[in-house]
Amino acid sequence: MLFQWGLRKKQQDKQGAATRQERDQSGQVQDIPHEPIHSLLDVNIDIIRHTTGNSSDIVIRRFMIGQERSIRAALIFIDGLADEKNVYQFLLEPLMTATFPLSLSPKDTFCFMEKKLAAVGRIERISQWVDLFLALMSGETIILLDGVTFALSASTSGGEYRAIEEPQTQLAIRGPRDGFTESLRMNTTLIRRRIKNPNLWLETMKIGEVTQTDVAIMYIKGIANDEIVEEVRKRLRRIHIDSVLETGYLEQLIEDQTFTTFPTTYHTERPDVVAANLLEGRVAVFVEGTPFVLVAPALFIQFFQAVEDYYARFDIATALRFLRVLVFFISLVAPAIYIAAMTFHQEMIPTPLVIAIAAQREAIPFPAFVEALVMEVIFEILREAGVRLPRAVGQTVSIVGALVIGQAAVEAGFVSSAMVIVVSITAIASFATPSFAIAISARLIRFALMFLAAMFGFYGIIIGILVMTIHLCSLRSFGIPYMSPLAPFIPSNMGDTLFRVPAWAFKERPRLINQKNIIRQGNHQRSQPSASNRQEKNEGEQS
């Protein structure tokens, strides 16, 4: 009995391996017929209905070609993906009302229809079922004729999409208010409205054997590094996966280093951010169905740059960048410093403050590490609850929960008031980080630093920061050092790192990202007063 079960299991494994191998070689779902289109219209319609499970949103409109002909035809499209008005106005009505020469055969009628009657932007001839279903599922309209072994694919994709709105995750005080949507074509259009240059190239491919998701890479030819473009293209083509529903799927499959908490690709839903990165030589990756666009390669300092830094004066932008780096460091080490100071280094705290904290902690039954760990976990739970609940309820739960639990914990003697202050400052600092991807990395590393502080004090914190710095310097993003231009140090690119130089000093693009078209603006871009202004100034000084 056991032998028979094992033999049957082995046969099933062989069949499954053969099926997977066949699927990998074909690159398509096996339910789609891999054969040419049939010449009989009824047979073709039956195949479409069988393959799609007779789905209710598949619209099949039978009609007769022309006013005096007897050739049967059919229009097939998906309700919601195709623009129904364009289908009936530019395809069905011209085909039904046109006058065809009676001497034309079905094949000649097909050619005549292809060249002169289909009044849409793009018409393609299809001979295989795989291509037919791919076009149908992309929102195009299929035209079939009885007696013809070809089909026409007409570009009528449309349907309802979310309107262009202001981005919700990257708000800006000053700057454009439009953001990406779930439509890939609308997203690429938003970039072309900003960069009106024929060297802005777009390459489209389909990834996902089941979903057949449209994925596009965009770059500026002559500015982008050809090696980086080829590396992005190679990594995307290497992906063999059933589905791609968001850019996060691709991000995890194309990043250089998997086992790291730091993001090595940058994602954004702002068109102006993508346009600025393209002008620096980076490559953008668009995915149909998501408003988030990937930008590669990404640098560590890039996650502390906000979009309004380039719209404001350089002194204001520099001050805000220093503030962001400071709050990131606070969100990273604030609880660990409190734990180390309370556990090992009380002598480093001013005496009045030590006495005040000791009086608060006199009735606390837990050590500082357990106290901080419990409060951090509770706050993370409140933060996650606020994100998952409906917006009207989530903010109330987060605020009320934090206030009530914090005050009740202090009054009950579980935690000290100083610990509530430290956790609150840490949470506010993490919210002030402009990029969510780098902020969540700090949230994870914070717990490791808290553990090291509880074990070794300030020495543990220093060891943790050193290990983190070494790890950051070892990372690459599509071959580019993650910490550049800080490590390796590139003096000419330091004007857009921790501080921002004036706009007239942005002469060069990042050197490691772009190595053949470095100069992005001419010399002497600084504003100079006119001769009349200088003369008035001199006269005023003399008087």
C-alpha positions as a Python dict, from the first residue, in 0.01 Angstrom:
ca = {
    (1, 'M'): (0, 0, 0),
    (2, 'L'): (276, 239, 97),
    (3, 'F'): (472, 141, -215),
    (4, 'Q'): (172, 217, -439),
    (5, 'W'): (124, 554, -273),
    (6, 'G'): (490, 638, -321),
    (7, 'L'): (481, 531, -687),
    (8, 'R'): (167, 738, -749),
    (9, 'K'): (324, 1039, -574),
    (10, 'K'): (638, 1005, -785),
    (11, 'Q'): (432, 994, -1105),
    (12, 'Q'): (240, 1305, -998),
    (13, 'D'): (566, 1488, -928),
    (14, 'K'): (697, 1394, -1273),
    (15, 'Q'): (375, 1516, -1436),
    (16, 'G'): (391, 1841, -1241),
    (17, 'A'): (756, 1893, -1337),
    (18, 'A'): (673, 1826, -1702),
    (19, 'T'): (384, 2073, -1685),
    (20, 'R'): (604, 2338, -1527),
    (21, 'Q'): (876, 2279, -1784),
    (22, 'E'): (624, 2310, -2067),
    (23, 'R'): (489, 2627, -1912),
    (24, 'D'): (836, 2777, -1874),
    (25, 'Q'): (923, 2699, -2234),
    (26, 'S'): (602, 2839, -2373),
    (27, 'G'): (585, 3140, -2143),
    (28, 'Q'): (204, 3139, -2159),
    (29, 'V'): (-87, 2993, -1967),
    (30, 'Q'): (-162, 2644, -2101),
    (31, 'D'): (-539, 2697, -2130),
    (32, 'I'): (-488, 2928, -2430),
    (33, 'P'): (-479, 2736, -2760),
    (34, 'H'): (-136, 2737, -2922),
    (35, 'E'): (-252, 2718, -3281),
    (36, 'P'): (-353, 2947, -3568),
    (37, 'I'): (-693, 3112, -3580),
    (38, 'H'): (-961, 2899, -3750),
    (39, 'S'): (-1130, 3008, -4072),
    (40, 'L'): (-1487, 2945, -3947),
    (41, 'L'): (-1635, 3229, -3746),
    (42, 'D'): (-1856, 3006, -3527),
    (43, 'V'): (-1559, 2789, -3430),
    (44, 'N'): (-1354, 3094, -3336),
    (45, 'I'): (-1633, 3236, -3121),
    (46, 'D'): (-1678, 2900, -2947),
    (47, 'I'): (-1304, 2889, -2869),
    (48, 'I'): (-1317, 3242, -2723),
    (49, 'R'): (-1618, 3156, -2507),
    (50, 'H'): (-1461, 2830, -2389),
    (51, 'T'): (-1124, 2986, -2306),
    (52, 'T'): (-1279, 3279, -2116),
    (53, 'G'): (-1532, 3059, -1936),
    (54, 'N'): (-1820, 3234, -2112),
    (55, 'S'): (-1752, 3538, -1894),
    (56, 'S'): (-2031, 3792, -1883),
    (57, 'D'): (-1806, 4091, -1952),
    (58, 'I'): (-1686, 3949, -2287),
    (59, 'V'): (-1899, 4131, -2544),
    (60, 'I'): (-1943, 3947, -2877),
    (61, 'R'): (-2130, 4150, -3138),
    (62, 'R'): (-2218, 3959, -3457),
    (63, 'F'): (-2297, 4161, -3771),
    (64, 'M'): (-2288, 4150, -4150),
    (65, 'I'): (-2014, 4329, -4343),
    (66, 'G'): (-2140, 4617, -4562),
    (67, 'Q'): (-2489, 4688, -4688),
    (68, 'E'): (-2500, 4441, -4977),
    (69, 'R'): (-2257, 4168, -4871),
    (70, 'S'): (-2329, 3846, -4686),
    (71, 'I'): (-1997, 3798, -4508),
    (72, 'R'): (-2047, 3738, -4141),
    (73, 'A'): (-1823, 3913, -3889),
    (74, 'A'): (-1795, 3969, -3515),
    (75, 'L'): (-1655, 4232, -3281),
    (76, 'I'): (-1518, 4106, -2947),
    (77, 'F'): (-1412, 4332, -2661),
    (78, 'I'): (-1420, 4339, -2282),
    (79, 'D'): (-1672, 4568, -2121),
    (80, 'G'): (-1488, 4814, -1898),
    (81, 'L'): (-1146, 4776, -2062),
    (82, 'A'): (-1244, 4899, -2407),
    (83, 'D'): (-1401, 5236, -2485),
    (84, 'E'): (-1747, 5124, -2595),
    (85, 'K'): (-1825, 5454, -2767),
    (86, 'N'): (-1517, 5429, -2989),
    (87, 'V'): (-1595, 5064, -3067),
    (88, 'Y'): (-1942, 5140, -3202),
    (89, 'Q'): (-1860, 5477, -3359),
    (90, 'F'): (-1530, 5402, -3534),
    (91, 'L'): (-1550, 5027, -3592),
    (92, 'L'): (-1899, 4881, -3596),
    (93, 'E'): (-2082, 5164, -3775),
    (94, 'P'): (-1827, 5205, -4061),
    (95, 'L'): (-1811, 4828, -4117),
    (96, 'M'): (-2190, 4788, -4131),
    (97, 'T'): (-2264, 5091, -4349),
    (98, 'A'): (-1970, 5072, -4592),
    (99, 'T'): (-2011, 4965, -4954),
    (100, 'F'): (-1779, 4680, -5057),
    (101, 'P'): (-1714, 4571, -5417),
    (102, 'L'): (-1914, 4253, -5477),
    (103, 'S'): (-1620, 4085, -5648),
    (104, 'L'): (-1404, 4085, -5336),
    (105, 'S'): (-1338, 3754, -5165),
    (106, 'P'): (-1344, 3727, -4783),
    (107, 'K'): (-964, 3764, -4769),
    (108, 'D'): (-972, 4069, -5000),
    (109, 'T'): (-1254, 4213, -4789),
    (110, 'F'): (-1039, 4164, -4482),
    (111, 'C'): (-749, 4356, -4643),
    (112, 'F'): (-984, 4631, -4764),
    (113, 'M'): (-1128, 4664, -4415),
    (114, 'E'): (-781, 4672, -4259),
    (115, 'K'): (-653, 4951, -4482),
    (116, 'K'): (-953, 5177, -4537),
    (117, 'L'): (-1238, 5126, -4290),
    (118, 'A'): (-1105, 5083, -3937),
    (119, 'A'): (-1086, 5445, -3819),
    (120, 'V'): (-876, 5398, -3507),
    (121, 'G'): (-518, 5481, -3422),
    (122, 'R'): (-354, 5139, -3438),
    (123, 'I'): (-454, 4828, -3633),
    (124, 'E'): (-263, 4500, -3615),
    (125, 'R'): (-316, 4171, -3794),
    (126, 'I'): (-320, 3864, -3567),
    (127, 'S'): (-282, 3502, -3673),
    (128, 'Q'): (-227, 3318, -3339),
    (129, 'W'): (-468, 3265, -3051),
    (130, 'V'): (-205, 3366, -2796),
    (131, 'D'): (-168, 3711, -2952),
    (132, 'L'): (-546, 3744, -2987),
    (133, 'F'): (-617, 3685, -2619),
    (134, 'L'): (-328, 3907, -2515),
    (135, 'A'): (-472, 4195, -2719),
    (136, 'L'): (-826, 4124, -2598),
    (137, 'M'): (-721, 4129, -2231),
    (138, 'S'): (-533, 4455, -2289),
    (139, 'G'): (-856, 4636, -2378),
    (140, 'E'): (-832, 4617, -2757),
    (141, 'T'): (-1117, 4515, -2987),
    (142, 'I'): (-1090, 4201, -3200),
    (143, 'I'): (-1255, 4183, -3546),
    (144, 'L'): (-1318, 3835, -3691),
    (145, 'L'): (-1444, 3750, -4041),
    (146, 'D'): (-1595, 3424, -4155),
    (147, 'G'): (-1363, 3242, -4396),
    (148, 'V'): (-1048, 3430, -4291),
    (149, 'T'): (-770, 3282, -4076),
    (150, 'F'): (-667, 3623, -3945),
    (151, 'A'): (-808, 3871, -3697),
    (152, 'L'): (-772, 4245, -3656),
    (153, 'S'): (-676, 4405, -3327),
    (154, 'A'): (-793, 4768, -3298),
    (155, 'S'): (-664, 5000, -3027),
    (156, 'T'): (-979, 5098, -2840),
    (157, 'S'): (-852, 5058, -2484),
    (158, 'G'): (-1013, 5301, -2245),
    (159, 'G'): (-1257, 5255, -1962),
    (160, 'E'): (-1269, 5433, -1630),
    (161, 'Y'): (-955, 5540, -1444),
    (162, 'R'): (-901, 5742, -1131),
    (163, 'A'): (-858, 6108, -1212),
    (164, 'I'): (-526, 6285, -1157),
    (165, 'E'): (-509, 6394, -794),
    (166, 'E'): (-256, 6534, -551),
    (167, 'P'): (-23, 6263, -415),
    (168, 'Q'): (-117, 6143, -68),
    (169, 'T'): (219, 6005, 47),
    (170, 'Q'): (451, 6287, -65),
    (171, 'L'): (285, 6615, 12),
    (172, 'A'): (466, 6936, -78),
    (173, 'I'): (408, 7293, 35),
    (174, 'R'): (529, 7429, -298),
    (175, 'G'): (526, 7251, -632),
    (176, 'P'): (292, 7074, -875),
    (177, 'R'): (-23, 6911, -739),
    (178, 'D'): (-62, 6629, -988),
    (179, 'G'): (27, 6271, -907),
    (180, 'F'): (48, 5939, -1085),
    (181, 'T'): (-259, 5720, -1131),
    (182, 'E'): (-313, 5350, -1199),
    (183, 'S'): (-296, 5403, -1577),
    (184, 'L'): (50, 5341, -1722),
    (185, 'R'): (-16, 5550, -2032),
    (186, 'M'): (-139, 5844, -1825),
    (187, 'N'): (170, 5821, -1606),
    (188, 'T'): (411, 5827, -1898),
    (189, 'T'): (215, 6119, -2042),
    (190, 'L'): (271, 6317, -1722),
    (191, 'I'): (646, 6275, -1770),
    (192, 'R'): (638, 6370, -2138),
    (193, 'R'): (452, 6690, -2051),
    (194, 'R'): (752, 6788, -1842),
    (195, 'I'): (1034, 6661, -2065),
    (196, 'K'): (950, 6753, -2425),
    (197, 'N'): (1248, 6582, -2580),
    (198, 'P'): (1261, 6305, -2843),
    (199, 'N'): (1551, 6149, -2653),
    (200, 'L'): (1310, 6050, -2376),
    (201, 'W'): (1280, 5683, -2466),
    (202, 'L'): (1019, 5437, -2346),
    (203, 'E'): (1042, 5058, -2366),
    (204, 'T'): (743, 4839, -2279),
    (205, 'M'): (737, 4470, -2192),
    (206, 'K'): (493, 4227, -2033),
    (207, 'I'): (584, 4053, -1709),
    (208, 'G'): (371, 3792, -1536),
    (209, 'E'): (272, 3472, -1708),
    (210, 'V'): (-84, 3494, -1576),
    (211, 'T'): (-142, 3868, -1534),
    (212, 'Q'): (56, 3979, -1844),
    (213, 'T'): (118, 4314, -1675),
    (214, 'D'): (249, 4602, -1884),
    (215, 'V'): (583, 4723, -1748),
    (216, 'A'): (773, 5016, -1901),
    (217, 'I'): (1119, 5159, -1847),
    (218, 'M'): (1185, 5523, -1929),
    (219, 'Y'): (1517, 5703, -1961),
    (220, 'I'): (1677, 5991, -2148),
    (221, 'K'): (1908, 5866, -2421),
    (222, 'G'): (2239, 6049, -2404),
    (223, 'I'): (2204, 6129, -2033),
    (224, 'A'): (2134, 5789, -1879),
    (225, 'N'): (2425, 5548, -1848),
    (226, 'D'): (2379, 5276, -2111),
    (227, 'E'): (2521, 5013, -1874),
    (228, 'I'): (2264, 5095, -1606),
    (229, 'V'): (1982, 5092, -1864),
    (230, 'E'): (2095, 4753, -1991),
    (231, 'E'): (2120, 4620, -1635),
    (232, 'V'): (1765, 4732, -1557),
    (233, 'R'): (1641, 4579, -1881),
    (234, 'K'): (1825, 4252, -1814),
    (235, 'R'): (1692, 4216, -1459),
    (236, 'L'): (1335, 4278, -1570),
    (237, 'R'): (1353, 4030, -1856),
    (238, 'R'): (1496, 3770, -1619),
    (239, 'I'): (1179, 3772, -1409),
    (240, 'H'): (951, 3469, -1449),
    (241, 'I'): (655, 3505, -1217),
    (242, 'D'): (282, 3445, -1235),
    (243, 'S'): (169, 3793, -1136),
    (244, 'V'): (289, 4151, -1102),
    (245, 'L'): (31, 4361, -921),
    (246, 'E'): (248, 4646, -794),
    (247, 'T'): (599, 4786, -824),
    (248, 'G'): (682, 4618, -493),
    (249, 'Y'): (682, 4283, -676),
    (250, 'L'): (954, 4405, -913),
    (251, 'E'): (1144, 4591, -643),
    (252, 'Q'): (1207, 4271, -451),
    (253, 'L'): (1317, 4086, -765),
    (254, 'I'): (1558, 4340, -915),
    (255, 'E'): (1731, 4490, -609),
    (256, 'D'): (2102, 4421, -561),
    (257, 'Q'): (2089, 4318, -196),
    (258, 'T'): (1795, 4123, -55),
    (259, 'F'): (1897, 4085, 309),
    (260, 'T'): (1895, 4449, 412),
    (261, 'T'): (1640, 4674, 576),
    (262, 'F'): (1745, 4974, 368),
    (263, 'P'): (1568, 5037, 35),
    (264, 'T'): (1799, 5022, -267),
    (265, 'T'): (1537, 5147, -513),
    (266, 'Y'): (1340, 5469, -477),
    (267, 'H'): (963, 5478, -529),
    (268, 'T'): (748, 5786, -570),
    (269, 'E'): (407, 5894, -696),
    (270, 'R'): (515, 6246, -799),
    (271, 'P'): (582, 6311, -1171),
    (272, 'D'): (814, 6603, -1096),
    (273, 'V'): (1036, 6380, -882),
    (274, 'V'): (1061, 6119, -1158),
    (275, 'A'): (1136, 6388, -1418),
    (276, 'A'): (1414, 6534, -1202),
    (277, 'N'): (1570, 6190, -1152),
    (278, 'L'): (1553, 6116, -1525),
    (279, 'L'): (1739, 6440, -1591),
    (280, 'E'): (2011, 6321, -1355),
    (281, 'G'): (2056, 6001, -1556),
    (282, 'R'): (1842, 5754, -1364),
    (283, 'V'): (1594, 5502, -1504),
    (284, 'A'): (1222, 5493, -1416),
    (285, 'V'): (1014, 5174, -1407),
    (286, 'F'): (636, 5203, -1456),
    (287, 'V'): (385, 4926, -1383),
    (288, 'E'): (25, 4918, -1502),
    (289, 'G'): (-218, 4930, -1211),
    (290, 'T'): (-17, 5126, -954),
    (291, 'P'): (58, 5497, -902),
    (292, 'F'): (405, 5426, -762),
    (293, 'V'): (704, 5444, -996),
    (294, 'L'): (1045, 5292, -925),
    (295, 'V'): (1359, 5499, -980),
    (296, 'A'): (1701, 5336, -1004),
    (297, 'P'): (1974, 5358, -899),
    (298, 'A'): (1891, 5499, -556),
    (299, 'L'): (2133, 5656, -308),
    (300, 'F'): (2106, 5676, 70),
    (301, 'I'): (2108, 6056, 81),
    (302, 'Q'): (1826, 6063, -176),
    (303, 'F'): (1574, 5947, 85),
    (304, 'F'): (1629, 6266, 288),
    (305, 'Q'): (1561, 6499, -3),
    (306, 'A'): (1212, 6643, -30),
    (307, 'V'): (1070, 6776, -354),
    (308, 'E'): (1032, 7132, -225),
    (309, 'D'): (1406, 7147, -153),
    (310, 'Y'): (1456, 7240, -515),
    (311, 'Y'): (1170, 7489, -524),
    (312, 'A'): (1286, 7690, -218),
    (313, 'R'): (1599, 7894, -150),
    (314, 'F'): (1916, 7699, -88),
    (315, 'D'): (1965, 7821, 272),
    (316, 'I'): (1614, 7710, 372),
    (317, 'A'): (1656, 7376, 194),
    (318, 'T'): (1992, 7316, 365),
    (319, 'A'): (1849, 7386, 710),
    (320, 'L'): (1557, 7149, 649),
    (321, 'R'): (1789, 6873, 526),
    (322, 'F'): (2003, 6896, 837),
    (323, 'L'): (1682, 6878, 1040),
    (324, 'R'): (1570, 6562, 855),
    (325, 'V'): (1902, 6389, 913),
    (326, 'L'): (1885, 6489, 1280),
    (327, 'V'): (1534, 6352, 1329),
    (328, 'F'): (1633, 6029, 1150),
    (329, 'F'): (1921, 5989, 1397),
    (330, 'I'): (1687, 6067, 1687),
    (331, 'S'): (1432, 5809, 1570),
    (332, 'L'): (1717, 5558, 1540),
    (333, 'V'): (1895, 5593, 1876),
    (334, 'A'): (1675, 5790, 2121),
    (335, 'P'): (1533, 5487, 2313),
    (336, 'A'): (1873, 5315, 2305),
    (337, 'I'): (2044, 5621, 2455),
    (338, 'Y'): (1783, 5636, 2732),
    (339, 'I'): (1831, 5265, 2809),
    (340, 'A'): (2212, 5295, 2813),
    (341, 'A'): (2208, 5607, 3033),
    (342, 'M'): (1964, 5459, 3284),
    (343, 'T'): (2136, 5119, 3299),
    (344, 'F'): (2511, 5188, 3277),
    (345, 'H'): (2596, 5558, 3250),
    (346, 'Q'): (2403, 5750, 3513),
    (347, 'E'): (2711, 5963, 3580),
    (348, 'M'): (2678, 6123, 3233),
    (349, 'I'): (2339, 6274, 3320),
    (350, 'P'): (2319, 6603, 3514),
    (351, 'T'): (2253, 6541, 3882),
    (352, 'P'): (1917, 6723, 3907),
    (353, 'L'): (1787, 6529, 3607),
    (354, 'V'): (1910, 6197, 3750),
    (355, 'I'): (1732, 6268, 4076),
    (356, 'A'): (1408, 6357, 3895),
    (357, 'I'): (1417, 6043, 3678),
    (358, 'A'): (1512, 5823, 3974),
    (359, 'A'): (1212, 5957, 4168),
    (360, 'Q'): (986, 5865, 3876),
    (361, 'R'): (1136, 5519, 3841),
    (362, 'E'): (1129, 5438, 4212),
    (363, 'A'): (801, 5248, 4184),
    (364, 'I'): (859, 5106, 3833),
    (365, 'P'): (893, 4725, 3858),
    (366, 'F'): (1068, 4680, 3519),
    (367, 'P'): (1418, 4765, 3399),
    (368, 'A'): (1460, 5043, 3144),
    (369, 'F'): (1496, 4798, 2852),
    (370, 'V'): (1167, 4619, 2924),
    (371, 'E'): (997, 4953, 2983),
    (372, 'A'): (1117, 5091, 2647),
    (373, 'L'): (1043, 4769, 2463),
    (374, 'V'): (684, 4752, 2589),
    (375, 'M'): (616, 5117, 2504),
    (376, 'E'): (769, 5087, 2157),
    (377, 'V'): (566, 4774, 2077),
    (378, 'I'): (245, 4938, 2202),
    (379, 'F'): (310, 5245, 1988),
    (380, 'E'): (383, 5030, 1681),
    (381, 'I'): (50, 4853, 1738),
    (382, 'L'): (-130, 5188, 1758),
    (383, 'R'): (47, 5310, 1445),
    (384, 'E'): (-49, 4997, 1250),
    (385, 'A'): (-407, 5018, 1373),
    (386, 'G'): (-428, 5380, 1260),
    (387, 'V'): (-308, 5284, 913),
    (388, 'R'): (-543, 4986, 867),
    (389, 'L'): (-860, 5143, 1004),
    (390, 'P'): (-1072, 5380, 793),
    (391, 'R'): (-917, 5725, 779),
    (392, 'A'): (-1191, 5895, 980),
    (393, 'V'): (-1152, 5639, 1261),
    (394, 'G'): (-781, 5559, 1232),
    (395, 'Q'): (-650, 5902, 1329),
    (396, 'T'): (-883, 5918, 1629),
    (397, 'V'): (-780, 5572, 1749),
    (398, 'S'): (-408, 5656, 1717),
    (399, 'I'): (-430, 5988, 1903),
    (400, 'V'): (-675, 5881, 2173),
    (401, 'G'): (-507, 5544, 2218),
    (402, 'A'): (-163, 5700, 2264),
    (403, 'L'): (-289, 5959, 2512),
    (404, 'V'): (-504, 5723, 2715),
    (405, 'I'): (-256, 5436, 2727),
    (406, 'G'): (40, 5663, 2800),
    (407, 'Q'): (-132, 5846, 3082),
    (408, 'A'): (-283, 5528, 3227),
    (409, 'A'): (54, 5348, 3215),
    (410, 'V'): (223, 5632, 3404),
    (411, 'E'): (-51, 5652, 3667),
    (412, 'A'): (-51, 5274, 3712),
    (413, 'G'): (326, 5273, 3770),
    (414, 'F'): (414, 5054, 3470),
    (415, 'V'): (634, 5313, 3296),
    (416, 'S'): (789, 5645, 3389),
    (417, 'S'): (696, 5983, 3247),
    (418, 'A'): (1045, 6021, 3102),
    (419, 'M'): (999, 5702, 2900),
    (420, 'V'): (669, 5829, 2758),
    (421, 'I'): (845, 6150, 2652),
    (422, 'V'): (1130, 5957, 2485),
    (423, 'V'): (892, 5727, 2294),
    (424, 'S'): (679, 6023, 2184),
    (425, 'I'): (979, 6217, 2057),
    (426, 'T'): (1101, 5907, 1874),
    (427, 'A'): (763, 5857, 1707),
    (428, 'I'): (737, 6221, 1598),
    (429, 'A'): (1092, 6206, 1461),
    (430, 'S'): (1009, 5896, 1255),
    (431, 'F'): (706, 6076, 1109),
    (432, 'A'): (926, 6372, 1010),
    (433, 'T'): (1142, 6154, 783),
    (434, 'P'): (1034, 6238, 425),
    (435, 'S'): (1054, 5879, 292),
    (436, 'F'): (844, 5603, 448),
    (437, 'A'): (1085, 5337, 317),
    (438, 'I'): (1382, 5476, 512),
    (439, 'A'): (1166, 5555, 818),
    (440, 'I'): (1050, 5195, 853),
    (441, 'S'): (1412, 5082, 825),
    (442, 'A'): (1496, 5302, 1125),
    (443, 'R'): (1202, 5150, 1315),
    (444, 'L'): (1345, 4801, 1273),
    (445, 'I'): (1706, 4892, 1351),
    (446, 'R'): (1589, 5082, 1660),
    (447, 'F'): (1500, 4756, 1836),
    (448, 'A'): (1844, 4608, 1762),
    (449, 'L'): (2014, 4918, 1906),
    (450, 'M'): (1791, 4898, 2214),
    (451, 'F'): (1904, 4539, 2274),
    (452, 'L'): (2274, 4634, 2230),
    (453, 'A'): (2229, 4930, 2468),
    (454, 'A'): (2077, 4701, 2730),
    (455, 'M'): (2372, 4460, 2695),
    (456, 'F'): (2671, 4693, 2659),
    (457, 'G'): (2552, 5051, 2713),
    (458, 'F'): (2690, 5326, 2491),
    (459, 'Y'): (2955, 5086, 2364),
    (460, 'G'): (2681, 4867, 2222),
    (461, 'I'): (2519, 5166, 2049),
    (462, 'I'): (2854, 5265, 1894),
    (463, 'I'): (2915, 4906, 1779),
    (464, 'G'): (2566, 4893, 1624),
    (465, 'I'): (2614, 5224, 1441),
    (466, 'L'): (2954, 5111, 1311),
    (467, 'V'): (2808, 4783, 1183),
    (468, 'M'): (2522, 4974, 1020),
    (469, 'T'): (2765, 5218, 855),
    (470, 'I'): (2982, 4936, 722),
    (471, 'H'): (2671, 4764, 589),
    (472, 'L'): (2556, 5085, 418),
    (473, 'C'): (2895, 5131, 255),
    (474, 'S'): (2882, 4774, 122),
    (475, 'L'): (2545, 4817, -49),
    (476, 'R'): (2505, 4877, -422),
    (477, 'S'): (2211, 4996, -625),
    (478, 'F'): (2248, 4864, -980),
    (479, 'G'): (2623, 4871, -933),
    (480, 'I'): (2636, 5225, -790),
    (481, 'P'): (2773, 5264, -433),
    (482, 'Y'): (2478, 5328, -204),
    (483, 'M'): (2657, 5593, 5),
    (484, 'S'): (2796, 5797, -284),
    (485, 'P'): (2897, 6078, -307),
    (486, 'L'): (2990, 6046, 64),
    (487, 'A'): (3162, 5709, 19),
    (488, 'P'): (3335, 5715, -221),
    (489, 'F'): (3387, 6085, -161),
    (490, 'I'): (3317, 6296, -472),
    (491, 'P'): (3372, 6668, -395),
    (492, 'S'): (3203, 6792, -712),
    (493, 'N'): (2874, 6619, -616),
    (494, 'M'): (2866, 6727, -251),
    (495, 'G'): (2647, 7026, -332),
    (496, 'D'): (2330, 6815, -323),
    (497, 'T'): (2382, 6593, -16),
    (498, 'L'): (2352, 6707, 346),
    (499, 'F'): (2328, 7064, 222),
    (500, 'R'): (2210, 7219, -103),
    (501, 'V'): (2407, 7475, -296),
    (502, 'P'): (2233, 7753, -492),
    (503, 'A'): (2067, 7658, -820),
    (504, 'W'): (2332, 7839, -1026),
    (505, 'A'): (2598, 7608, -878),
    (506, 'F'): (2432, 7284, -1001),
    (507, 'K'): (2675, 7244, -1286),
    (508, 'E'): (2737, 6867, -1289),
    (509, 'R'): (2519, 6560, -1271),
    (510, 'P'): (2605, 6277, -1027),
    (511, 'R'): (2930, 6135, -1163),
    (512, 'L'): (2883, 5769, -1074),
    (513, 'I'): (2532, 5760, -1221),
    (514, 'N'): (2623, 5949, -1536),
    (515, 'Q'): (2974, 5935, -1681),
    (516, 'K'): (2941, 6071, -2035),
    (517, 'N'): (2708, 6372, -2010),
    (518, 'I'): (2814, 6537, -1686),
    (519, 'I'): (2745, 6904, -1756),
    (520, 'R'): (2380, 7007, -1711),
    (521, 'Q'): (2404, 7386, -1725),
    (522, 'G'): (2639, 7646, -1862),
    (523, 'N'): (2881, 7873, -1686),
    (524, 'H'): (2796, 8210, -1534),
    (525, 'Q'): (2438, 8119, -1444),
    (526, 'R'): (2444, 8337, -1134),
    (527, 'S'): (2223, 8643, -1157),
    (528, 'Q'): (2416, 8965, -1230),
    (529, 'P'): (2270, 9313, -1177),
    (530, 'S'): (2244, 9529, -1488),
    (531, 'A'): (2469, 9827, -1553),
    (532, 'S'): (2192, 10075, -1464),
    (533, 'N'): (2141, 9907, -1126),
    (534, 'R'): (2513, 9917, -1050),
    (535, 'Q'): (2527, 10286, -1145),
    (536, 'E'): (2234, 10372, -918),
    (537, 'K'): (2399, 10175, -637),
    (538, 'N'): (2728, 10366, -681),
    (539, 'E'): (2547, 10702, -686),
    (540, 'G'): (2365, 10608, -368),
    (541, 'E'): (2692, 10520, -198),
    (542, 'Q'): (2855, 10846, -306),
    (543, 'S'): (2564, 11053, -177),
}
